[in-house]
Each structure stands twice: as structure tokens, then as C-alpha cells.
Amino acid sequence: MEIQIKGGIVRRVRGGEDAPLNSLSIQARTVANFLSLACRRAGARIVHNSDADYTGIRFDTKVGPVVLEMPTGDDPYRIVHELIEPDEYGRTQIEMRRFPQIYKPQGIAFMTGEFLRSRGFLK
């Protein structure tokens, strides 16, 4: 399932009909196809967030939402823990890991799944 956030409004995007068709969304779908079963059970969804300016795969983990953001330009992939409320420093997200773009989609999916599993994010 895909979700689009634009202007603070969250709506479901039907695959093939309303889904954005750009390089980031294609890359997110490709990585999502190789995710492990544990990641899929964690509610993996592709998110197109125009407000925060990212496209990624969101996992609803037991400690809150975690997003694998797709890279733009030469930037790396990022795994970000989105906080429900700002912490004492005013942060709304915490970057936990970066992966360079040298890896194939299978490698990114594997490393993401292993990172989330080994850190206790997945059940």
C-alpha cells in the first residue's frame, strides 16, 4: 500500500492509478519488493511525503515509525526514527543509519531488515 502526504492531508494512493511515477517512487517500490517477511509484517508502506520532501518506506515498529528514505542526487539512503512528539531537544526525527548508493536494491532491503531486527524494532 502507498500513502501520500501533501499539505498535511494523508491519503491512500492506489497502485497504478494515482501513484506517482518518478525515479524515487520506482526505487522505493523496487526495494520494497525485496524486503523480508518480518519487515512486511511490521506494516511496510511506501510514503510520498511532500511536506517533509522525501519518498521512502515506512515501518510501523513497536517503538514508533521508522522510515527508510530514498536518496536524492548523491545523498545516501537514510534510516530515520520519526518521533511522535518532539524530544527535550526539539527533534522530531533521529537519523539512525546511512547506506551509500553503491548497493543494489536487494542489499538495501537486506541491510534495512537486519538493522531493524538486530536493534529490536521488529517483533
C-alpha positions as CSV (number, residue, x, y, z in Angstrom):
1,M,0.0,0.0,0.0
2,E,1.2,3.5,-0.7
3,I,0.4,6.7,1.2
4,Q,0.8,10.3,0.0
5,I,1.1,13.3,2.4
6,K,0.6,16.7,0.9
7,G,-0.5,19.9,2.8
8,G,-0.9,17.9,6.0
9,I,-3.5,15.7,4.4
10,V,-2.8,11.9,4.3
11,R,-4.4,9.9,1.6
12,R,-4.1,6.4,0.3
13,V,-2.7,6.0,-3.2
14,R,-3.9,3.2,-5.3
15,G,-1.1,1.5,-7.2
16,G,-1.1,2.2,-10.9
17,E,-3.9,4.7,-10.8
18,D,-2.9,7.6,-8.6
19,A,0.6,6.6,-7.7
20,P,3.4,9.0,-8.5
21,L,5.7,7.7,-11.3
22,N,9.2,9.2,-10.7
23,S,12.6,7.8,-10.1
24,L,12.2,7.9,-6.3
25,S,8.9,6.1,-6.2
26,I,10.2,3.4,-8.6
27,Q,13.3,3.0,-6.5
28,A,11.1,2.7,-3.3
29,R,8.9,0.0,-4.9
30,T,12.0,-1.9,-6.1
31,V,13.5,-2.0,-2.6
32,A,10.1,-2.9,-1.1
33,N,9.8,-5.9,-3.3
34,F,12.9,-7.4,-1.7
35,L,12.0,-6.8,2.0
36,S,11.9,-9.7,4.4
37,L,8.7,-11.1,5.8
38,A,9.4,-9.6,9.2
39,C,9.6,-6.1,7.6
40,R,6.4,-6.7,5.7
41,R,4.7,-7.8,8.9
42,A,5.8,-4.5,10.5
43,G,3.5,-2.7,8.1
44,A,5.9,-1.6,5.5
45,R,4.3,1.1,3.4
46,I,5.6,3.4,0.7
47,V,5.2,7.0,1.7
48,H,5.4,10.0,-0.6
49,N,5.7,12.9,1.8
50,S,5.6,16.3,0.0
51,D,5.6,18.2,3.3
52,A,8.9,16.7,4.5
53,D,10.2,16.3,0.9
54,Y,11.0,12.6,0.9
55,T,9.9,9.3,-0.6
56,G,10.5,6.2,1.4
57,I,9.4,3.0,3.0
58,R,7.7,3.4,6.4
59,F,7.7,0.6,9.0
60,D,5.3,0.7,12.0
61,T,7.5,-0.8,14.6
62,K,6.9,-1.4,18.3
63,V,8.8,1.8,19.3
64,G,7.2,4.1,16.6
65,P,7.5,4.7,12.9
66,V,10.8,4.2,11.2
67,V,11.4,5.4,7.6
68,L,13.9,4.3,5.0
69,E,14.3,7.4,2.9
70,M,15.3,7.1,-0.7
71,P,18.3,9.2,-1.8
72,T,18.2,12.3,-4.0
73,G,21.2,13.1,-6.0
74,D,24.4,11.7,-4.5
75,D,22.9,11.5,-0.9
76,P,22.9,8.1,0.9
77,Y,19.9,6.1,1.9
78,R,18.9,7.0,5.5
79,I,17.0,5.1,8.2
80,V,15.2,7.7,10.3
81,H,13.2,7.1,13.5
82,E,10.2,9.6,13.5
83,L,9.2,10.7,17.0
84,I,5.6,11.1,17.8
85,E,6.3,14.1,20.0
86,P,9.4,16.3,19.9
87,D,12.1,15.2,22.5
88,E,13.7,17.5,25.0
89,Y,16.0,18.9,22.3
90,G,13.0,19.7,20.0
91,R,13.9,17.0,17.4
92,T,11.1,15.2,15.6
93,Q,13.3,12.6,13.9
94,I,16.5,10.8,14.7
95,E,18.8,9.5,12.0
96,M,20.0,6.1,12.9
97,R,21.9,4.8,9.9
98,R,23.1,5.7,6.4
99,F,23.8,3.4,3.4
100,P,25.7,4.6,0.4
101,Q,24.2,4.2,-3.1
102,I,26.7,1.6,-4.1
103,Y,24.4,-1.3,-3.0
104,K,21.7,-2.9,-5.1
105,P,18.1,-2.8,-4.0
106,Q,18.4,-6.4,-2.6
107,G,21.3,-5.3,-0.5
108,I,19.5,-2.2,0.8
109,A,16.4,-4.3,1.7
110,F,18.6,-6.9,3.5
111,M,20.6,-4.3,5.4
112,T,17.5,-2.4,6.5
113,G,15.8,-5.6,7.7
114,E,18.8,-6.8,9.6
115,F,19.3,-3.4,11.2
116,L,15.7,-3.2,12.4
117,R,15.7,-6.8,13.6
118,S,19.1,-6.6,15.4
119,R,18.2,-3.3,17.2
120,G,14.8,-4.7,18.4
121,F,12.5,-2.7,16.2
122,L,10.8,-5.7,14.7
123,K,8.9,-8.3,16.7
